[in-house]
Every structure is written in C-alpha cells, then in structure tokens.
C-alpha cells in the first residue's frame, strides 16, 4: 500500500511538472496569420535601368512589365496586395509583411509610372555605385545640369 502511495505521489508530481512546463512554453508561442501569395517569376535579360520617382529616393524600372522598385539597397515588388523584397533585381524574393514595407514605398503616388520625371534613365551599374552617396548628399533635392558621373545630361528638379 505504501508503495502505491509513493507511485501515485511521483506520478502526480510528474504531471504537475509537465503541466507547468507546458503552460510556460505555450506562453511563448506566437501565431502569425498572413497570406503569402506566390510571386510569379521575374526573368530580366539584363540589369534594368531605373528612373528616380520625383520627391523620393525610390527608383523604378520603366522597361519592365511588372512593378520593380529600388530603395535603400533592396529591390521591392508589390504583387496582389503584398510586398516582396530581394537583394538582387532578379533574385530570391521573400514575402515582406506590411509592417516591414518602407514608408517611402507605401507613400508613392499610384500613377508614378505616368508622371513626368524630367530625367533620364540611370544605368544599373551607376545606381548600385552611387545610390548611397546620392541620398547622403540629397542629390535629387536640387536641380542638376549633369549627373554625378557627368554623363546623363539635365536631370530636372527632383525636389521633395
């Protein structure tokens, strides 16, 4: 009889310990419900040239059939109400929750493709080499007679 009581006490203790561990671990569980719509593949035969969107430091690729934007070193693609981000223009797109989309992208005018940009296309290599300096020096905030590399001609006023 004494042995049965000991076994019962041990089983009860184990049950309490396991229940306590279970309650503690469930407190750290996060539920994330989102719609991760598959992104159609994007295949570009060459790196895209871009145009800066007036009033921003966001660049878009005008010669593509899909919206593809460059901002702060990343490429972004809006698709079916969601956003995707990659390090490369053609590369490994990852779903981005709306809380992670930069405000500069969310605030773009819907008709940015049709806006008069007053500027020329910027070659991909020129963009990747210069975007940080352009932002740091607020390059697009004042009228320019020529680009920082001296090859693009009049860029127009791209003020904020």
C-alpha positions as CSV (number, residue, x, y, z in Angstrom):
1,X,0.0,0.0,0.0
2,X,2.8,2.3,0.9
3,X,4.5,1.6,-2.5
4,X,1.2,2.5,-4.3
5,X,1.1,5.9,-2.5
6,X,4.7,6.6,-3.4
7,X,4.0,5.8,-7.1
8,X,0.9,7.9,-7.0
9,X,2.8,10.8,-5.5
10,X,5.6,10.5,-8.1
11,X,3.1,10.3,-10.9
12,X,1.2,13.3,-9.6
13,X,4.4,15.3,-9.2
14,X,5.4,14.4,-12.8
15,X,2.0,15.5,-14.0
16,X,2.3,18.9,-12.2
17,X,5.8,19.4,-13.6
18,X,4.8,18.6,-17.2
19,X,1.7,20.8,-16.9
20,X,3.8,23.6,-15.6
21,X,6.3,23.3,-18.4
22,X,3.6,23.1,-21.0
23,X,1.9,26.2,-19.6
24,X,5.3,28.1,-19.7
25,X,6.1,27.1,-23.2
26,X,2.7,27.9,-24.6
27,X,3.1,31.5,-23.2
28,X,6.0,32.0,-25.7
29,X,4.1,30.8,-28.8
30,X,3.2,33.4,-31.4
31,X,0.6,32.9,-34.0
32,X,1.2,34.8,-37.3
33,X,-1.6,34.6,-39.8
34,X,-0.8,36.0,-43.2
35,X,-1.4,35.5,-46.8
36,X,1.7,34.6,-48.6
37,X,0.7,34.7,-52.3
38,X,3.3,33.0,-54.5
39,X,5.2,35.6,-56.6
40,X,5.4,34.9,-60.3
41,X,9.0,34.5,-61.6
42,X,10.7,37.6,-63.0
43,X,13.3,37.0,-65.6
44,X,15.1,40.0,-67.0
45,X,17.6,39.5,-69.8
46,X,19.9,42.3,-68.4
47,X,20.0,44.5,-65.3
48,X,17.3,47.1,-65.6
49,X,17.9,50.8,-65.9
50,X,15.9,52.9,-63.5
51,X,14.3,56.4,-63.1
52,X,14.1,58.2,-59.8
53,X,10.5,59.0,-58.7
54,X,10.2,62.7,-58.1
55,X,10.0,63.7,-54.4
56,X,11.6,60.4,-53.3
57,X,14.7,58.4,-53.4
58,X,12.8,55.5,-54.8
59,X,13.8,54.2,-58.3
60,X,11.6,52.2,-60.6
61,X,12.4,50.1,-63.7
62,X,10.4,51.7,-66.5
63,X,11.2,49.0,-69.1
64,X,9.6,46.1,-67.2
65,X,6.1,44.8,-67.4
66,X,5.9,44.5,-63.6
67,X,6.5,47.0,-60.9
68,X,10.0,46.6,-59.6
69,X,11.4,49.3,-57.3
70,X,14.8,50.0,-55.8
71,X,15.1,51.7,-52.4
72,X,17.9,51.7,-49.8
73,X,19.8,48.8,-51.3
74,X,16.9,46.5,-51.8
75,X,14.6,45.7,-54.7
76,X,10.8,45.6,-54.0
77,X,7.9,44.1,-55.9
78,X,4.3,44.8,-55.0
79,X,2.0,41.9,-56.0
80,X,-1.7,41.2,-55.3
81,X,-1.7,43.4,-52.2
82,X,1.5,42.1,-50.8
83,X,5.1,43.1,-51.0
84,X,8.3,41.2,-51.7
85,X,11.9,42.1,-51.2
86,X,15.3,40.9,-52.6
87,X,18.9,42.0,-52.7
88,X,19.0,41.5,-56.5
89,X,16.7,42.7,-59.2
90,X,16.2,39.2,-60.4
91,X,16.7,37.4,-57.3
92,X,15.3,35.4,-54.5
93,X,12.1,37.3,-53.5
94,X,10.9,37.0,-49.9
95,X,7.5,38.0,-48.7
96,X,7.5,41.1,-46.6
97,X,4.8,41.8,-44.0
98,X,3.2,45.2,-44.5
99,X,4.8,46.4,-41.2
100,X,8.2,45.9,-42.9
101,X,7.5,47.9,-46.1
102,X,9.3,51.3,-46.0
103,X,7.1,54.3,-45.8
104,X,8.7,55.8,-48.9
105,X,7.2,52.9,-50.9
106,X,3.8,53.0,-49.3
107,X,3.5,56.7,-50.0
108,X,4.3,56.5,-53.7
109,X,1.6,58.0,-56.0
110,X,-0.4,55.3,-57.8
111,X,0.5,56.8,-61.1
112,X,4.2,57.2,-60.6
113,X,4.9,55.4,-63.9
114,X,3.0,58.0,-65.8
115,X,4.5,61.0,-64.0
116,X,6.7,63.4,-65.9
117,X,10.1,62.7,-64.5
118,X,12.2,65.2,-66.4
119,X,15.1,62.8,-66.1
120,X,16.9,60.1,-68.0
121,X,17.3,56.5,-67.2
122,X,20.0,55.6,-64.8
123,X,22.1,52.6,-65.7
124,X,22.1,49.7,-63.2
125,X,25.8,50.0,-62.5
126,X,25.6,53.7,-61.9
127,X,22.7,53.1,-59.4
128,X,24.5,50.4,-57.5
129,X,27.7,52.5,-57.2
130,X,26.0,55.8,-56.3
131,X,22.7,55.5,-54.5
132,X,24.2,55.8,-51.0
133,X,26.1,59.0,-51.9
134,X,23.1,60.4,-53.7
135,X,21.0,60.0,-50.6
136,X,23.6,61.3,-48.2
137,X,24.2,64.4,-50.4
138,X,20.5,64.8,-51.1
139,X,21.4,64.8,-54.8
140,X,17.8,64.7,-56.1
141,X,16.7,67.6,-54.0
142,X,18.2,70.3,-56.2
143,X,18.3,70.9,-60.0
144,X,21.2,69.3,-61.8
145,X,22.8,70.2,-65.1
146,X,24.5,66.8,-65.2
147,X,24.7,63.6,-63.2
148,X,27.3,62.9,-60.6
149,X,29.3,60.9,-63.2
150,X,28.9,63.7,-65.8
151,X,27.2,61.6,-68.4
152,X,23.4,61.9,-68.0
153,X,22.6,65.4,-69.1
154,X,19.9,67.5,-67.4
155,X,18.0,65.6,-64.8
156,X,15.4,68.2,-63.9
157,X,14.3,69.2,-60.5
158,X,13.6,66.2,-58.3
159,X,12.9,68.1,-55.1
160,X,10.9,66.7,-52.1
